[in-house]
Amino acid sequence: MDIHGFLKTHQLPSTYADTAQKWFIPLCERLVKHQDGAANSIKAPLVVGINGCQGSGKSTLTDFVSAYLTSIYAKKVVCLSIDDFYLDKSQRNALSIKVHPLLATRGVPGTHNMPLALDTFKQLKGSGQVALPRFNKAIDDPFPVNQWPVVTAPPDIIILEGWCVGVTPQNAADIKQPINSLEENQDPLGIWRSFVNTELSNDYQSLFDQIDYRVMLKAPSFECVYRWRLEQEHKLAVATKGASTGVMSDEQVAQFIQNYQRLTEHALKTLPTKCDTVYSLDETRTITGEEVK
């Protein structure tokens, strides 16, 4: 594969090549072994789930794994993000009126179109042409359906990445007390977080149960998310040349990430033991070690 082209496309430092060589190529080799073994028995796509908090590098890792498996092993790989299945603004606004105002903001379980996600996976495990949903964060709405990429099913491997991929719901007792100013001021009765937790326990688990191999990019703490998320937003501003109203200010990012804090911290505590490969990151997103089952 053209690693230098990959680095340029993703605006990555040259050190990423060393990271890929040490950590991610061995991951790809493990996935090939799993996929070959699965193909021999059930002839279904291997579903890989990649979890990581905002800005941890999961989208880049997804792209690297896809590029490597495609170029080196000629595998058919389909990449999806949980973000691709966000409800549109009008649907979220309806939820904000019916259930709680915070649901107007995309992100948490309950703000995704889970029937669409489950149907997309069902189609990918079948045969024929499948349109892959795509969400335009710059305008906070899905791309028009006629702009969705179309693939031929079934692929060899499906990668699903996202900040809440694989996360299980919290216990009822754990959601009673607010954990930040957003919950304290805007959800004092716990209506929003109870709704989110209930949603997470339903169709999300049906989707996550389809994952065959789980990977986690484990941040040292939630405190890193603000800085990492700022970098993402600044890249988006450059990519859209400041023309998009969907790009957030630094203050808006600080407010926005509070929506994710509860489940991100829950994931950091509970998800590593359920994953097949866990990469531990430091505050600069450098991998300091891995655990492989």
Secondary structure, DSSP 8 states (H G I E B T S, - for coil): --HHHHHHHTT--THHHHHIIIIIHHHHHHHHHHHHHHHHHT---EEEEEEE-TTSSHHHHHHHHHHHHHHHH---EEEEEGGGGB--HHHHHHHHHHT-GGGGSS-STTSB-HHHHHHHHHHHTSSEEEE---EETTTTEE--GGGS-EEEE--SEEEEEETTTT-----GGGGSS--SHHHHHH-TT-HHHHHHHHHHTTHHHHHHTT-SEEEEEE-S-THHHHHHHHHHHHHHHHHTTT--TT---HHHHHHHTHHHHHHHHHHHHHSGGG-SEEEEE-TTS-EEEEEE-
